[in-house]
């Protein structure tokens, strides 16, 4: 694996593309054209069948999700689309009826899990790194819709009974700011100065204490309602990428969704609109709003750990100095207000 991770990002994508080509045999799509869309957590490819029909293939990051977790993701997406009035991309079954397969390719260590989803038309609302470029009125309208979608997702989770084999991660104190956080240990970033590391570790300790006071999360959420995963078209806003769905708090969904607006501006406007849209569907747990600053800090620390935990994604490495600066500024503000 270490040899693969030392390759250029372009060569990694090329090899994973060849693996995707081989995986398509499970859907009888041999010879379909494969074009990269995104390489972040997973490698995502546009698949064009000889007939012209489009799909999306995910080649999963090695060892990030278990087979049971991927099948559980598919089960909830299917239930949301069927019962929860939340249009989600269909996960297309293989020839043997599974929602995933495993494939290998020369130059890629081990087997990779692959799944195929129906194509969704639309353009992302923006990006996690750059936020959303919308005027005040459009921002308010858009995030009202996003909040309503989140409310429908959570309302469905309230009443849905997961199958016995259902497995999804938790976004809690341990996975966000614990000793082995899901995205990576930010404190191991080589570019951190000692004073910066000390500041961020103090913020991490405070965040961990506050989140542990919340108790174990028990709400199933999307977990990644960032602009990249919200596609706008003439048909409205569609939600994609349930790869991080799991157990958490409604307030964590809210913070994750509004977080990019801290970068592009409009955080207060977008947050208010999100909550109004959400409350049009179900009550928002008001007590959790007190922990929004803590959850913003937790989300920032988790994102700062991402380039440490995913060093092979070279395109993210130039962002590290900017991330450190922004997160340190937020940590100083957080600790002064929480002290």
ZINOR-V688181 format. One record per backbone hydrogen bond with DSSP energy under -1.0 kcal/mol. CO is the residue of the C=O (numbers start at 0). NH is the residue of the N-H. E is the energy in kcal/mol with one decimal. If there is no record, write none. Layout:
co: [CO;CO]
nh: [NH;NH]
e: [E;E]
This chain:
co: [0;1;3;7;8;9;10;11;12;13;14;15;16;17;18;19;21;22;23;23;24;25;28;32;34;37;41;42;43;43;44;45;46;47;48;52;53;54;55;56;57;58;60;65;66;67;68;69;70;71;72;73;74;75;76;77;78;79;79;89;93;97;100;102;104;111;112;113;114;115;116;122;126;130;131;134;135;136;137;138;139;140;141;142;143;144;145;146;147;148;149;150;151;152;153;154;155;162;168;171;172;173;174;183;184;185;188;192;193;194;195;196;197;198;199;200;201;202;203;204;205;206;207;208;218;220;223;225;226;226;228;229;230;231;232;235;237;241;245;246;247;248;249;250;251;252;253;254;257;258;259;259;260;265;266;267;268;269;270;271;272;273;274;277;277;283;284;285;287;288;290;291;292;293;294;295;296;297;298;299;300;304;305;309;311;312;313;315;316;318;319;320;321;322;323;324;325;326;327;328;329;330;331;332;333;334]
nh: [4;5;6;11;12;13;14;15;16;17;18;19;20;21;22;23;24;25;26;28;27;94;31;47;45;43;39;58;36;37;56;34;54;32;51;48;118;46;116;44;114;42;63;69;70;71;72;73;74;75;76;77;78;79;80;81;82;83;85;117;96;93;113;111;107;102;59;100;57;91;55;231;130;126;133;138;139;140;141;142;143;144;145;146;147;148;149;150;151;152;153;154;155;156;157;158;159;165;246;175;176;177;181;185;187;188;191;196;197;198;199;200;201;202;203;204;205;206;207;208;209;210;211;212;247;245;225;228;124;229;239;124;237;122;235;232;230;244;220;170;218;252;253;254;255;256;257;258;260;261;262;263;264;269;270;271;272;273;274;275;276;277;278;280;281;285;287;288;290;291;294;295;296;297;298;299;300;301;302;303;304;308;309;312;313;315;316;318;319;322;323;324;325;326;327;328;329;330;331;332;333;334;335;336;337;338]
e: [-2.3;-1.0;-1.4;-2.4;-2.4;-2.1;-2.4;-2.6;-2.3;-1.7;-1.8;-2.5;-2.1;-1.7;-2.4;-1.7;-1.3;-2.2;-1.5;-2.3;-1.5;-2.7;-2.0;-2.6;-3.6;-3.2;-2.0;-3.1;-3.3;-1.4;-2.6;-2.5;-2.3;-2.4;-2.5;-2.8;-1.0;-2.8;-3.3;-2.8;-1.7;-2.6;-1.6;-2.0;-2.4;-2.0;-2.2;-2.1;-1.9;-2.3;-2.5;-2.4;-2.0;-3.0;-2.2;-2.0;-3.4;-1.5;-1.4;-2.5;-1.8;-3.2;-3.1;-2.7;-2.1;-2.1;-2.8;-2.4;-2.4;-2.8;-2.7;-2.9;-2.2;-2.0;-1.0;-2.9;-2.2;-2.3;-2.8;-2.6;-1.4;-1.6;-2.2;-2.3;-1.9;-2.5;-2.6;-2.4;-2.2;-2.6;-2.5;-2.6;-2.2;-1.9;-2.0;-1.0;-2.0;-2.1;-2.3;-2.1;-2.3;-1.5;-2.4;-1.1;-2.1;-2.1;-1.6;-2.7;-2.4;-2.3;-2.6;-2.4;-1.9;-2.0;-2.5;-2.2;-2.0;-2.8;-2.6;-2.0;-2.2;-2.7;-2.1;-1.1;-2.9;-1.7;-2.0;-1.8;-1.4;-1.6;-2.2;-1.7;-2.8;-2.3;-2.0;-1.9;-2.6;-2.0;-3.0;-3.3;-1.7;-1.5;-2.2;-2.5;-2.5;-2.2;-2.3;-1.8;-1.8;-2.4;-1.2;-1.8;-1.6;-3.2;-2.7;-2.3;-2.2;-2.7;-2.4;-2.2;-2.7;-2.7;-2.7;-2.0;-2.3;-1.2;-1.6;-1.4;-1.7;-1.4;-2.5;-2.7;-2.0;-2.4;-2.7;-2.3;-2.5;-2.2;-2.3;-2.2;-1.4;-2.4;-1.8;-1.8;-1.7;-1.8;-1.1;-1.3;-1.7;-2.7;-2.8;-2.1;-2.5;-2.9;-2.4;-2.0;-2.2;-2.4;-2.2;-1.8;-2.9;-2.7;-1.9;-1.9;-2.3;-1.3]
